[in-house]
């Protein structure tokens, strides 16, 4: 069983942490996570994260919503209880389609939005009952936290702490973690 040190650097401003991430990455250190109360534009690129495929799932969820809407309209208006409303024909979906467009669009957006939130929460491990928490509760309010894992020497740890201090960290802490 080895021991790993986690170094946390707390920052006050989003622009400062973005510059800090770039500087620390340029020095060759790997940043494991950045906790922020809101999205920071360009942080994913600065951290070197891979492109997310979450947009593909959004398109798939939208297609599911579109299909469910059309199936619902076919079942309700044509198969289950056909009615002649305002002289509109009721025996094919194609002839009724213009009347269904607004609700079909809304169902597409509804399915895409709600299923994307569920996917995001599951993917990030933030679903109800999850044990994943933020290391510092101030990151949900107005602070930004950088997390770096290292099993290096005290010289490496000192250089990371010095870099954090130089880049504008207002508070630096370290935690010991057992790794199996």
Buried (B, 14 or more C-beta within 10 A) or exposed (E): EEEEBBBBBBBEBBEBBBBBBBBBBEEEBEBEBBBBBEEBEEBBEBBEEEEEEEEEBBEBBBEBBBBBBBEBBBEEBBEEEEEEEEEEEBEEBEEBEEBBEEEBBEBBBBBBBEBBEEBBEEEEEEEEEEEEEEBBEBBEEEBBBBBBBBEBEEEBBEBBBEBBEEBBBBBBBEEEEEEE
